Amino acid sequence: MRTEHTPAEVNIHLRAKAHDRLLIDQAAELLGSNRSQFMMASALKEAKNVILDQTSIYADNKTFQNVLEWLDTPATQEQIDGMNRLQTINPPWSDE
């Protein structure tokens, strides 16, 4: 698990039990990295998983097919009018 060494921009401090630190050190050594590299890689991997879990939708085949059919259905006039109305509104973050 060799990673390219780039200077850190911020420090992150953790308190851990001695046996937890030993376990982390052993795992890092097995992957050829140091404690900081191992902990950063592990934390980033878990953070990405948490975010994906919150942004992914899982559905069975029938539900997925229903969604695809819904997406393929042409927009109603009411929906078209709503989309046109939204396109004319300047968002609050716009400079205009």
Beta strands, then each sheet from edge to edge (+ up, - down):
end
